[in-house]
């Protein structure tokens, strides 16, 4: 009886850990996403031109 309960607890903890990791990856932005968002905002405000935007976006995509 104890053996089945122990496996059940391991499965429950595994599901909890999996769920936390899943939601963190889905909703917490990565540095790449954050940098790309800043780049898009700067382009939208006119702080950088199209050529600089494309070059920096390419650099960010090459990192990953």
N, C-alpha and C positions, 0 to 999 in steps of 0.2 A: 504494500500500500504506500509506503514512504517513497519508493523508487518512482512511482507514477507521479506523485506530487512534486518531486524534485525536477523531473523533466518538464512538467507543466510550468513551474516557476521559471525555468530557463527559457522556455518558449515565450512566456509573457514578457520577460526582460528583453529578449531579443526583439520582440515586436515594438516595445517602447523605444528602444535605442534606434531601431530602423526608422520609426516614425519621426523621431526628433531629427535625425540626420536628413531624412527626406525633406522635411519642411524647412530646415536651415538652408539646404542647397537650393530649394525652390524660391524662397522669399528673401534671403540675405544676399544682396548683390556682391559679386566678386569685384576685385580691384579692376579687372579688365572692363566689366560692365560699367563701373563707376567712372572710369577714365573716358570711356566712349561717350557716356552721357554728358560729361563736362565738355568734351570736344564738340558734340552736337550743339550744346547750348552756346558755346563761344561762336560757332559758325552761324547760328541763328541770330545772334546779337550783332553780327558783322565784325567781330573782333579779328577774325581770320578769313582769308579768301578761300575760294574753292580748291585751288591748287594745294595750299597748305593743309586744308581739311583732308583732302584725299591722301596726301603724303603721310600725315600723322595717323590717319585711320589705318593705312597700310602697315605702318610701323607697329601699331597696337595689335593688329591681326597677326603679324609675323611673330610676335612674342609668344602667342599661344599656339 
